[in-house]
Amino acid sequence: MASQPKNDVQQAATAVSADAPPLAPCDVGKGKIMRWNFETSEVSAGHYHCKGVRENGQSIERDGGESVVLETLYVAFESEVALGTHAGEAIFHITHGFLPNWDGVYYKEIFGSWTVSKSGTNKRIDYDGRDAYLTITSTGEGFAWQGQLKS
């Protein structure tokens, strides 16, 4: 497979050393590289196949009822954390990889806070990195879910 040219995010990540100050914000919106990509399909009524592939080629596949989607996301999260990624950042990469057509912004310098949102709608997922607080908004009528994440 031929090597593809690096995009802006890849070039910036390559150029920044461990001692350099963080980039602000890290935009991984549409058309940018994503750490994870997911595919979910309903094979037959109530039977699903879910696959997650990380940028390094690691893949996770599950087959079964509706719970396989959550199981695949959870295993991807555990894998990301095992590689040394901070839990809040891992949640961002998994969420944005599952919703690739949504815009995502990660703010490393603001305690790892982030937002993933669908353009033109009120649908969004916000994570407050300082308090580990996640808010999911699906309509203009308020929150679909909100709460503190605990390890």
DSSP file (Angstrom, degrees, kcal/mol; ACC not computed):
  #  RESIDUE AA STRUCTURE BP1 BP2  ACC     N-H-->O    O-->H-N    N-H-->O    O-->H-N    TCO  KAPPA ALPHA  PHI   PSI    X-CA   Y-CA   Z-CA
    1    1 A M              0   0    0      0, 0.0     2,-0.1     0, 0.0     3,-0.1   0.000 360.0 360.0 360.0 130.2    0.0    0.0    0.0
    2    2 A A        -     0   0    0      1,-0.1     2,-0.3     0, 0.0     0, 0.0  -0.371 360.0-105.6 -71.4 146.7    1.4    3.4   -1.0
    3    3 A S        -     0   0    0     -2,-0.1    -1,-0.1     1,-0.0     3,-0.1  -0.563  33.4-138.0 -74.0 131.3    2.2    6.0    1.6
    4    4 A Q        -     0   0    0     -2,-0.3     3,-0.1     1,-0.1    -1,-0.0  -0.617  27.2 -97.5 -88.7 150.3   -0.4    8.8    1.6
    5    5 A P        -     0   0    0      0, 0.0     2,-0.2     0, 0.0    -1,-0.1  -0.346  45.5-104.5 -64.0 147.4    0.8   12.4    2.1
    6    6 A K        -     0   0    0      1,-0.1     2,-0.1     4,-0.1    -3,-0.0  -0.482  31.4-139.8 -74.1 141.0    0.5   13.7    5.6
    7    7 A N     >  -     0   0    0     -2,-0.2     4,-2.5    -3,-0.1     5,-0.2  -0.315  36.6 -86.8 -88.6-178.3   -2.4   16.1    6.4
    8    8 A D  H  > S+     0   0    0      1,-0.2     4,-2.4     2,-0.2     5,-0.2   0.879 127.1  49.5 -58.2 -42.3   -2.1   19.2    8.6
    9    9 A V  H  > S+     0   0    0      2,-0.2     4,-2.6     1,-0.2    -1,-0.2   0.919 112.2  47.6 -66.8 -43.4   -2.8   17.3   11.9
   10   10 A Q  H  > S+     0   0    0      2,-0.2     4,-2.2     1,-0.2    -2,-0.2   0.916 113.1  48.8 -62.8 -43.1   -0.2   14.5   11.1
   11   11 A Q  H  X S+     0   0    0     -4,-2.5     4,-1.9     1,-0.2    -2,-0.2   0.912 112.6  47.8 -63.7 -42.3    2.4   17.1   10.2
   12   12 A A  H  X S+     0   0    0     -4,-2.4     4,-1.4    -5,-0.2    -2,-0.2   0.917 111.3  50.4 -65.0 -42.3    1.7   19.1   13.3
   13   13 A A  H  < S+     0   0    0     -4,-2.6    -1,-0.2     1,-0.2    -2,-0.2   0.878 111.9  48.2 -63.7 -37.2    1.9   16.0   15.5
   14   14 A T  H  < S+     0   0    0     -4,-2.2    -1,-0.2     1,-0.2    -2,-0.2   0.859 111.4  50.5 -69.2 -35.7    5.2   15.0   13.9
   15   15 A A  H  < S+     0   0    0     -4,-1.9     2,-0.5    -5,-0.2    -1,-0.2   0.713  93.7  84.5 -77.8 -21.4    6.6   18.5   14.4
   16   16 A V     <  -     0   0    0     -4,-1.4     2,-0.1    -3,-0.1     7,-0.0  -0.716  66.0-154.1 -91.0 126.1    5.8   18.8   18.1
   17   17 A S    >   -     0   0    0     -2,-0.5     3,-1.1     1,-0.1    -2,-0.1  -0.423  32.8-102.8 -89.0 170.5    8.2   17.3   20.6
   18   18 A A  T 3  S+     0   0    0      1,-0.2    -1,-0.1    -2,-0.1    -2,-0.0   0.762 121.9  52.3 -64.3 -24.9    7.3   16.0   24.0
   19   19 A D  T 3  S+     0   0    0      2,-0.1    -1,-0.2     3,-0.0    -3,-0.0   0.586  89.3  99.1 -87.9 -10.6    8.9   19.2   25.5
   20   20 A A  S <  S-     0   0    0     -3,-1.1     3,-0.1     1,-0.1    -4,-0.0  -0.383  84.4 -98.4 -76.9 154.1    6.9   21.6   23.4
   21   21 A P        -     0   0    0      0, 0.0    -1,-0.1     0, 0.0    -4,-0.1  -0.355  52.3 -89.7 -66.7 154.2    3.8   23.4   24.6
   22   22 A P        -     0   0    0      0, 0.0     2,-0.2     0, 0.0    -4,-0.0  -0.252  38.4-112.2 -65.9 151.3    0.5   21.8   23.6
   23   23 A L        -     0   0    0     -3,-0.1    85,-0.4    -7,-0.0    86,-0.3  -0.573  37.7-116.8 -77.0 147.2   -1.3   22.8   20.4
   24   24 A A  S    S+     0   0    0      1,-0.3    83,-0.1    -2,-0.2     2,-0.1  -0.995  83.6   0.5-138.0 132.0   -4.5   24.6   20.9
   25   25 A P  S    S-     0   0    0      0, 0.0     2,-1.0     0, 0.0    -1,-0.3   0.880  70.8-144.3 -78.8 166.8   -7.1   23.4   19.9
   26   26 A C  E     -A  106   0A   0     80,-3.0    80,-2.1    -3,-0.2     2,-0.7  -0.800  21.2-160.0 -91.2 100.9   -6.5   20.0   18.2
   27   27 A D  E     +A  105   0A   0     -2,-1.0    78,-0.2    78,-0.2   -18,-0.1  -0.734  25.7 163.4 -88.0 116.9   -9.1   20.1   15.4
   28   28 A V        +     0   0    0     76,-1.8     4,-0.2    -2,-0.7    77,-0.1  -0.186  30.8 139.7-121.8  39.4   -9.8   16.6   14.2
   29   29 A G    >   -     0   0    0     75,-0.2     3,-2.0     1,-0.2    74,-0.2   0.202  61.6 -29.0 -69.0-166.1  -13.0   17.6   12.4
   30   30 A K  T 3  S+     0   0    0      1,-0.3    -1,-0.2    71,-0.1     3,-0.1  -0.140 131.9  17.7 -50.3 136.5  -14.3   16.3    9.0
   31   31 A G  T 3  S+     0   0    0      1,-0.3    -1,-0.3    69,-0.2     2,-0.2   0.434 102.2 110.7  82.2  -1.1  -11.5   15.4    6.6
   32   32 A K  S <  S-     0   0    0     -3,-2.0    -1,-0.3    -4,-0.2    -4,-0.1  -0.613  78.8 -84.0-102.4 165.0   -8.9   15.1    9.3
   33   33 A I        -     0   0    0     -2,-0.2     2,-0.4    -3,-0.1    -1,-0.1  -0.382  41.8-159.9 -67.0 143.3   -7.1   12.0   10.6
   34   34 A M        -     0   0    0      1,-0.1     3,-0.0    -2,-0.1    59,-0.0  -0.973  19.8-140.1-124.9 143.1   -8.9   10.0   13.3
   35   35 A R  S    S+     0   0    0     -2,-0.4    20,-2.3     1,-0.1     2,-0.3   0.864  88.9  29.7 -68.6 -36.1   -7.4    7.6   15.6
   36   36 A W  E     -F   54   0B   0     57,-0.4     2,-0.4    18,-0.2    18,-0.2  -0.942  61.2-167.9-126.3 146.2  -10.3    5.1   15.4
   37   37 A N  E     -F   53   0B   0     16,-1.9    16,-2.7    -2,-0.3     2,-0.4  -0.997  12.8-163.8-129.3 137.7  -12.8    4.3   12.6
   38   38 A F  E     -F   52   0B   0     59,-1.0     2,-0.4    -2,-0.4    14,-0.2  -0.930  10.1-168.6-125.2 146.2  -15.9    2.2   13.3
   39   39 A E  E     -F   51   0B   0     12,-2.6    12,-2.7    -2,-0.4     2,-0.4  -1.000   8.0-176.9-130.6 131.9  -18.3    0.3   11.1
   40   40 A T  E     +F   50   0B   0     -2,-0.4     2,-0.4    10,-0.2    10,-0.2  -0.995   5.1 173.8-129.4 134.2  -21.6   -1.1   12.3
   41   41 A S  E     -F   49   0B   0      8,-2.4     8,-2.6    -2,-0.4     2,-0.9  -0.997  33.1-128.3-140.3 145.9  -24.1   -3.1   10.3
   42   42 A E  E     -F   48   0B   0     -2,-0.4     6,-0.3     6,-0.2     3,-0.1  -0.835  22.9-173.5 -91.7 108.3  -27.2   -5.0   11.1
   43   43 A V  E     -     0   0B   0      4,-1.8     2,-0.3    -2,-0.9    -1,-0.2   0.895  69.5 -19.3 -71.5 -42.4  -26.6   -8.5    9.5
   44   44 A S  E >  S-F   47   0B   0      3,-1.5     3,-2.8    -3,-0.1    -1,-0.2  -0.906 106.0 -43.8-152.6 176.5  -30.2   -9.6   10.2
   45   45 A A  T 3  S-     0   0    0      1,-0.3     3,-0.1    -2,-0.3    -2,-0.0  -0.260 129.1  -8.7 -53.9 114.3  -33.0   -8.6   12.5
   46   46 A G  T 3  S+     0   0    0      1,-0.2     2,-0.5    -2,-0.1    -1,-0.3   0.502 110.9 110.2  77.1   4.9  -31.4   -7.9   15.9
   47   47 A H  E <   -F   44   0B   0     -3,-2.8    -4,-1.8    18,-0.1    -3,-1.5  -0.961  47.2-175.7-118.3 121.8  -28.0   -9.3   14.9
   48   48 A Y  E     -FG  42  64B   0     16,-4.2    16,-2.6    -2,-0.5     2,-0.4  -0.797  22.1-155.4-120.6 155.2  -25.1   -6.8   14.5
   49   49 A H  E     -FG  41  63B   0     -8,-2.6    -8,-2.4    -2,-0.3     2,-0.4  -0.999  17.9-176.8-125.9 126.3  -21.5   -6.8   13.4
   50   50 A C  E     -FG  40  62B   0     12,-2.6    12,-2.5    -2,-0.4     2,-0.4  -0.989   2.0-177.4-128.5 132.6  -19.3   -4.0   14.7
   51   51 A K  E     -FG  39  61B   0    -12,-2.7   -12,-2.6    -2,-0.4     2,-0.4  -0.995   6.5-169.1-131.7 134.3  -15.7   -3.4   13.8
   52   52 A G  E     -FG  38  60B   0      8,-2.8     8,-2.6    -2,-0.4     2,-0.4  -0.985   4.6-169.3-121.0 133.6  -13.2   -0.8   15.1
   53   53 A V  E     -FG  37  59B   0    -16,-2.7   -16,-1.9    -2,-0.4     6,-0.2  -0.987  10.6-147.7-126.0 125.5   -9.9   -0.2   13.4
   54   54 A R  E >   -F   36   0B   0      4,-3.2     3,-2.7    -2,-0.4   -18,-0.2  -0.538  31.7-107.4 -86.6 156.9   -7.2    2.0   15.0
   55   55 A E  T 3  S+     0   0    0    -20,-2.3   -19,-0.1     1,-0.3    -1,-0.1   0.714 120.0  59.7 -57.5 -22.0   -4.8    4.0   12.9
   56   56 A N  T 3  S-     0   0    0    -21,-0.2    -1,-0.3     2,-0.1     3,-0.1   0.402 123.8-102.7 -87.5   3.2   -2.0    1.6   13.8
   57   57 A G  S <  S+     0   0    0     -3,-2.7    -2,-0.1     1,-0.3     2,-0.1   0.248  74.6 142.1  96.5 -12.5   -4.0   -1.3   12.2
   58   58 A Q        -     0   0    0     -5,-0.1    -4,-3.2     1,-0.0     2,-0.3  -0.397  32.7-165.9 -60.4 135.4   -5.2   -2.8   15.5
   59   59 A S  E     -G   53   0B   0     -6,-0.2     2,-0.4    -3,-0.1    -6,-0.2  -0.942  19.3-164.2-131.2 154.1   -8.8   -4.1   15.0
   60   60 A I  E     -G   52   0B   0     -8,-2.6    -8,-2.8    -2,-0.3     2,-0.4  -1.000  12.1-177.2-132.3 130.0  -11.6   -5.2   17.2
   61   61 A E  E     +G   51   0B   0     -2,-0.4     2,-0.3   -10,-0.2   -10,-0.2  -0.995   3.5 178.8-132.7 138.2  -14.6   -7.1   15.9
   62   62 A R  E     -G   50   0B   0    -12,-2.5   -12,-2.6    -2,-0.4     2,-0.4  -0.980   6.8-166.3-136.4 149.5  -17.8   -8.2   17.7
   63   63 A D  E     +G   49   0B   0     -2,-0.3     2,-0.3   -14,-0.2   -14,-0.2  -1.000  44.2  60.1-137.6 131.2  -20.8  -10.1   16.4
   64   64 A G  E    S-G   48   0B   0    -16,-2.6   -16,-4.2    -2,-0.4    -2,-0.0  -0.997  80.8  -8.2 155.0-148.7  -24.1  -10.5   18.2
   65   65 A G  S >  S-     0   0    0     -2,-0.3     3,-2.1   -18,-0.2     4,-0.3   0.082  86.8 -72.4 -72.0-172.1  -27.0   -8.5   19.6
   66   66 A E  T >> S+     0   0    0      1,-0.3     3,-1.4   -20,-0.2     4,-0.6   0.769 123.9  71.8 -56.1 -28.6  -27.2   -4.8   20.1
   67   67 A S  H 3> S+     0   0    0      1,-0.3     4,-2.5     2,-0.2    -1,-0.3   0.671  77.8  77.9 -65.8 -15.9  -24.7   -4.9   23.0
   68   68 A V  H <> S+     0   0    0     -3,-2.1     4,-2.4     1,-0.2    -1,-0.3   0.811  88.4  57.8 -65.2 -27.5  -21.8   -5.7   20.6
   69   69 A V  H <> S+     0   0    0     -3,-1.4     4,-2.2    -4,-0.3    -1,-0.2   0.965 111.1  40.2 -65.3 -51.3  -21.7   -2.0   19.6
   70   70 A L  H  X S+     0   0    0     -4,-0.6     4,-2.5     1,-0.2    -2,-0.2   0.886 114.8  53.7 -64.0 -38.6  -21.1   -0.9   23.2
   71   71 A E  H  X S+     0   0    0     -4,-2.5     4,-2.6     2,-0.2    -1,-0.2   0.908 108.6  49.0 -62.7 -42.3  -18.8   -3.8   23.8
   72   72 A T  H  X S+     0   0    0     -4,-2.4     4,-2.2     2,-0.2    -2,-0.2   0.923 112.4  47.9 -64.0 -44.3  -16.7   -2.8   20.7
   73   73 A L  H  X S+     0   0    0     -4,-2.2     4,-2.3     1,-0.2    -2,-0.2   0.896 112.6  49.4 -62.8 -40.2  -16.5    0.8   21.9
   74   74 A Y  H  X S+     0   0    0     -4,-2.5     4,-2.8     2,-0.2    -2,-0.2   0.920 110.6  48.4 -66.6 -43.9  -15.5   -0.3   25.4
   75   75 A V  H  X S+     0   0    0     -4,-2.6     4,-2.3     2,-0.2    -1,-0.2   0.888 111.4  51.3 -64.2 -38.0  -12.8   -2.7   24.2
   76   76 A A  H  X S+     0   0    0     -4,-2.2     4,-2.4    -5,-0.2    -1,-0.2   0.918 110.6  49.1 -63.0 -43.0  -11.4    0.1   21.9
   77   77 A F  H  X S+     0   0    0     -4,-2.3     4,-2.5     2,-0.2     5,-0.2   0.941 111.3  48.4 -60.0 -49.2  -11.4    2.5   25.0
   78   78 A E  H  X S+     0   0    0     -4,-2.8     4,-2.2     1,-0.2    -1,-0.2   0.887 112.1  50.2 -59.5 -40.2   -9.6   -0.1   27.1
   79   79 A S  H  X S+     0   0    0     -4,-2.3     4,-1.1     2,-0.2    -1,-0.2   0.909 110.2  49.7 -64.2 -43.2   -7.0   -0.6   24.3
   80   80 A E  H  <>S+     0   0    0     -4,-2.4     5,-1.8     1,-0.2     3,-0.4   0.913 112.4  46.7 -63.9 -43.9   -6.4    3.1   23.9
   81   81 A V  H ><5S+     0   0    0     -4,-2.5     3,-1.9     1,-0.2    -1,-0.2   0.881 107.2  57.7 -66.4 -38.4   -5.9    3.6   27.7
   82   82 A A  H 3<5S+     0   0    0     -4,-2.2    -1,-0.2     1,-0.3    -2,-0.2   0.772 100.4  58.8 -62.8 -25.5   -3.6    0.5   27.8
   83   83 A L  T 3<5S-     0   0    0     -4,-1.1    -1,-0.3    -3,-0.4    -2,-0.2   0.442 129.4 -97.0 -83.2   0.3   -1.4    2.3   25.2
   84   84 A G  T < 5S+     0   0    0     -3,-1.9     2,-0.3     1,-0.3    -3,-0.2   0.508  74.7 145.6 100.5   5.4   -1.0    5.2   27.6
   85   85 A T      < -     0   0    0     -5,-1.8    -1,-0.3     1,-0.1    -2,-0.1  -0.598  57.2-107.9 -76.9 134.9   -3.7    7.6   26.4
   86   86 A H     >  -     0   0    0     -2,-0.3     4,-2.6     1,-0.1     3,-0.2  -0.331  29.7-117.4 -58.6 142.9   -5.4    9.6   29.1
   87   87 A A  H  > S+     0   0    0      1,-0.2     4,-2.4     2,-0.2     5,-0.2   0.874 112.6  50.5 -55.1 -44.0   -8.9    8.3   29.7
   88   88 A G  H  > S+     0   0    0      1,-0.2     4,-1.6     2,-0.2    -1,-0.2   0.897 113.0  45.8 -63.3 -40.4  -10.6   11.6   28.7
   89   89 A E  H  > S+     0   0    0     -3,-0.2     4,-2.4     2,-0.2    -1,-0.2   0.877 110.4  54.3 -69.1 -37.4   -8.6   11.8   25.5
   90   90 A A  H  X S+     0   0    0     -4,-2.6     4,-2.3     1,-0.2     5,-0.2   0.910 106.4  51.8 -61.7 -42.1   -9.4    8.1   24.8
   91   91 A I  H  X S+     0   0    0     -4,-2.4     4,-2.8     1,-0.2     5,-0.2   0.900 109.0  51.9 -61.1 -40.3  -13.1    8.8   25.2
   92   92 A F  H  X S+     0   0    0     -4,-1.6     4,-3.0     1,-0.2     5,-0.3   0.952 110.2  46.7 -59.9 -50.4  -12.7   11.7   22.6
   93   93 A H  H  X S+     0   0    0     -4,-2.4     4,-1.7     1,-0.2   -57,-0.4   0.870 115.3  46.0 -63.7 -36.5  -11.0    9.5   20.1
   94   94 A I  H  X S+     0   0    0     -4,-2.3     4,-1.8     2,-0.2    -1,-0.2   0.936 115.3  46.4 -70.3 -46.6  -13.6    6.7   20.5
   95   95 A T  H  X S+     0   0    0     -4,-2.8     4,-1.5    -5,-0.2    -2,-0.2   0.940 116.1  44.0 -61.4 -48.6  -16.5    9.1   20.3
   96   96 A H  H  < S+     0   0    0     -4,-3.0     6,-0.2    -5,-0.2    -1,-0.2   0.849 111.6  53.8 -69.6 -32.8  -15.3   11.0   17.3
   97   97 A G  H  < S+     0   0    0     -4,-1.7   -59,-1.0    -5,-0.3    -1,-0.2   0.839 110.0  47.9 -66.9 -32.2  -14.3    7.8   15.5
   98   98 A F  H  < S+     0   0    0     -4,-1.8    -2,-0.2     1,-0.3    -1,-0.2   0.758 119.2  39.9 -78.2 -25.1  -17.8    6.5   16.0
   99   99 A L  S >< S+     0   0    0     -4,-1.5     3,-1.8    -5,-0.2    -1,-0.3  -0.581  72.5 162.6-119.4  66.0  -19.3    9.7   14.7
  100  100 A P  T 3   +     0   0    0      0, 0.0   -69,-0.2     0, 0.0    -1,-0.1   0.698  70.0  56.7 -66.7 -21.1  -16.9   10.5   11.9
  101  101 A N  T 3  S+     0   0    0     -3,-0.1    18,-0.3   -71,-0.1     2,-0.2   0.434  92.3  88.6 -89.7   1.6  -19.2   13.1   10.1
  102  102 A W  S <  S-     0   0    0     -3,-1.8     2,-0.3    -6,-0.2    16,-0.2  -0.645  85.6-108.6 -93.8 155.4  -19.4   15.2   13.3
  103  103 A D  E     - B   0 117A   0     14,-2.9    14,-2.7    -2,-0.2     2,-0.4  -0.633  35.5-165.9 -83.4 141.9  -17.0   18.0   14.1
  104  104 A G  E     - B   0 116A   0     -2,-0.3   -76,-1.8    12,-0.2     2,-0.4  -0.994  12.7-178.4-133.9 137.1  -14.6   17.3   16.9
  105  105 A V  E     -AB  27 115A   0     10,-2.6    10,-2.2    -2,-0.4     2,-0.5  -0.993   7.4-164.9-134.6 127.0  -12.3   19.7   18.9
  106  106 A Y  E     -AB  26 114A   0    -80,-2.1   -80,-3.0    -2,-0.4     2,-0.7  -0.946   4.2-160.7-113.3 128.3  -10.0   18.5   21.7
  107  107 A Y  E > > + B   0 113A   0      6,-3.3     3,-1.1    -2,-0.5     5,-1.1  -0.824  11.6 177.0-111.6  92.1   -8.4   21.0   24.1
  108  108 A K  T 3>5S+     0   0    0     -2,-0.7     4,-0.5   -85,-0.4     3,-0.4   0.891  81.1  54.7 -61.0 -40.1   -5.4   19.5   25.7
  109  109 A E  T 345S+     0   0    0    -86,-0.3     2,-0.3     1,-0.3    -1,-0.3   0.584  98.5  64.6 -75.2  -8.0   -4.5   22.7   27.6
  110  110 A I  T X45S-     0   0    0     -3,-1.1     3,-1.5     3,-0.2    19,-0.5  -0.456 133.9 -79.4-109.7  58.0   -8.0   22.8   29.2
  111  111 A F  T 345S-     0   0    0     -3,-0.4    -2,-0.2    -2,-0.3    -3,-0.2   0.696  85.8 -61.6  57.5  23.1   -7.7   19.6   31.2
  112  112 A G  T 3<<S+     0   0    0     -5,-1.1    -1,-0.3    -4,-0.5    -4,-0.2   0.780  86.8 165.9  76.5  26.5   -8.4   17.6   28.1
  113  113 A S  E <   +B  107   0A   0     -3,-1.5    -6,-3.3    -6,-0.9     2,-0.3  -0.383   9.5 175.6 -71.0 154.6  -11.9   19.0   27.6
  114  114 A W  E     -BC 106 127A   0     13,-1.9    13,-2.8    -8,-0.2     2,-0.4  -0.985  24.6-149.0-157.0 165.2  -13.5   18.3   24.2
  115  115 A T  E     -BC 105 126A   0    -10,-2.2   -10,-2.6    -2,-0.3     2,-0.4  -0.998   4.6-172.9-138.9 136.2  -16.6   18.7   22.1
  116  116 A V  E     +BC 104 125A   0      9,-2.4     9,-2.8    -2,-0.4     2,-0.3  -0.993  24.8 168.6-125.6 121.9  -18.0   16.5   19.3
  117  117 A S  E     -BC 103 124A   0    -14,-2.7   -14,-2.9    -2,-0.4     2,-0.6  -0.952  37.1-123.5-139.4 154.4  -21.0   18.1   17.5
  118  118 A K    >   -     0   0    0      5,-2.5     3,-1.6    -2,-0.3     5,-0.3  -0.869  39.5-118.5 -98.5 118.0  -23.2   17.7   14.4
  119  119 A S  T 3  S+     0   0    0     -2,-0.6     3,-0.1   -18,-0.3     4,-0.1  -0.200  94.0  17.7 -56.1 140.1  -23.2   20.8   12.3
  120  120 A G  T 3  S+     0   0    0      1,-0.3     2,-0.3     2,-0.0    -1,-0.2   0.524 115.5  77.2  78.1   5.9  -26.5   22.5   11.8
  121  121 A T  S <  S-     0   0    0     -3,-1.6    -1,-0.3     2,-0.2    18,-0.1  -0.803  84.1-117.1-134.4 177.0  -28.1   20.7   14.8
  122  122 A N  S    S+     0   0    0     -2,-0.3     2,-0.4    16,-0.2    17,-0.2   0.300  74.8 121.0 -94.9   6.9  -28.2   20.9   18.5
  123  123 A K        +     0   0    0     -5,-0.3    -5,-2.5    15,-0.2     2,-0.3  -0.594  36.0 139.1 -77.9 124.8  -26.7   17.4   18.8
  124  124 A R  E     -CD 117 137A   0     13,-2.5    13,-2.9    -2,-0.4     2,-0.4  -0.992  43.3-144.5-160.7 157.2  -23.4   17.5   20.7
  125  125 A I  E     -CD 116 136A   0     -9,-2.8    -9,-2.4    -2,-0.3     2,-0.4  -0.995  22.5-171.2-127.8 123.2  -21.3   15.7   23.2
  126  126 A D  E     -CD 115 135A   0      9,-2.8     9,-2.8    -2,-0.4     2,-0.5  -0.933   6.7-164.8-119.0 138.8  -19.2   17.8   25.6
  127  127 A Y  E     -CD 114 134A   0    -13,-2.8   -13,-1.9    -2,-0.4     2,-0.9  -0.984   9.6-154.4-125.4 121.8  -16.6   16.6   28.1
  128  128 A D  E  >> - D   0 133A   0      5,-2.9     5,-1.7    -2,-0.5     4,-1.2  -0.844   9.6-165.3 -93.1 104.7  -15.3   18.8   30.9
  129  129 A G  T  45S+     0   0    0     -2,-0.9    -1,-0.2   -19,-0.5   -18,-0.1   0.775  81.2  59.4 -65.3 -29.0  -11.9   17.4   31.6
  130  130 A R  T  45S+     0   0    0    -20,-0.3    -1,-0.2     1,-0.2   -19,-0.1   0.928 122.1  22.7 -66.0 -44.4  -11.4   19.1   34.9
  131  131 A D  T  45S-     0   0    0     -3,-0.3    -2,-0.2     2,-0.1    -1,-0.2   0.376 101.1-123.4-104.1   2.6  -14.4   17.5   36.5
  132  132 A A  T  <5 +     0   0    0     -4,-1.2    17,-3.7     1,-0.2     2,-0.5   0.927  57.5 157.7  52.8  48.5  -14.7   14.4   34.2
  133  133 A Y  E   < -DE 128 148A   0     -5,-1.7    -5,-2.9    15,-0.3     2,-0.4  -0.917  26.7-161.9-112.2 124.0  -18.3   15.5   33.4
  134  134 A L  E     -DE 127 147A   0     13,-2.8    13,-2.2    -2,-0.5     2,-0.4  -0.884   5.5-172.6-109.4 134.1  -20.0   14.3   30.2
  135  135 A T  E     -DE 126 146A   0     -9,-2.8    -9,-2.8    -2,-0.4     2,-0.5  -0.993   4.7-166.3-127.4 128.0  -23.0   16.0   28.7
  136  136 A I  E     -DE 125 145A   0      9,-3.5     8,-2.7    -2,-0.4     9,-1.8  -0.966   6.3-172.8-115.2 120.8  -25.0   14.6   25.7
  137  137 A T  E     +DE 124 143A   0    -13,-2.9   -13,-2.5    -2,-0.5     6,-0.2  -0.956  14.9 165.1-115.0 125.9  -27.4   17.0   24.1
  138  138 A S  E     +     0   0A   0      4,-0.6     2,-0.3    -2,-0.5   -16,-0.2   0.597  65.2  18.1-116.0 -15.4  -29.7   15.6   21.4
  139  139 A T  E >  S- E   0 142A   0      3,-0.8     3,-0.8   -17,-0.2    -1,-0.1  -0.878  80.8-101.9-143.2 175.6  -32.4   18.3   21.0
  140  140 A G  T 3  S+     0   0    0     -2,-0.3     3,-0.1     1,-0.2   -17,-0.0   0.448 107.3  79.5 -78.2   0.7  -32.9   21.9   21.8
  141  141 A E  T 3  S-     0   0    0      1,-0.3     2,-0.3     0, 0.0    -1,-0.2   0.323 107.6 -82.7 -93.9   8.0  -35.0   20.8   24.8
  142  142 A G  E <  S-E  139   0A   0     -3,-0.8    -3,-0.8     3,-0.0    -4,-0.6  -0.859  71.8 -17.9 128.5-163.7  -32.2   20.0   27.2
  143  143 A F  E     -E  137   0A   0     -2,-0.3    -6,-0.3    -6,-0.2     3,-0.2  -0.606  31.4-161.6 -87.8 138.9  -29.8   17.2   27.9
  144  144 A A  E    S-     0   0A   0     -8,-2.7     2,-0.3     1,-0.4    -7,-0.2   0.811  84.3 -12.3 -80.6 -34.1  -30.3   13.6   26.8
  145  145 A W  E     +E  136   0A   0     -9,-1.8    -9,-3.5    -3,-0.1    -1,-0.4  -0.953  65.5 172.7-162.7 145.7  -27.8   12.5   29.5
  146  146 A Q  E     +E  135   0A   0     -2,-0.3     2,-0.3   -11,-0.2   -11,-0.2  -0.973  18.2 123.5-155.3 146.4  -25.3   14.1   31.8
  147  147 A G  E     -E  134   0A   0    -13,-2.2   -13,-2.8    -2,-0.3     2,-0.4  -0.936  55.3 -78.7 172.8 166.7  -23.1   12.9   34.6
  148  148 A Q  E     -E  133   0A   0     -2,-0.3     2,-0.4   -15,-0.2   -15,-0.3  -0.673  40.4-133.6 -86.1 135.6  -19.7   12.6   36.1
  149  149 A L        -     0   0    0    -17,-3.7     2,-0.4    -2,-0.4    -1,-0.0  -0.750  23.4-168.5 -89.3 132.9  -17.5    9.7   34.7
  150  150 A K              0   0    0     -2,-0.4   -18,-0.0     1,-0.1     0, 0.0  -0.944 360.0 360.0-123.3 143.7  -15.8    7.7   37.3
  151  151 A S              0   0    0     -2,-0.4    -1,-0.1     0, 0.0    -2,-0.0   0.466 360.0 360.0 -84.4 360.0  -13.0    5.1   36.9
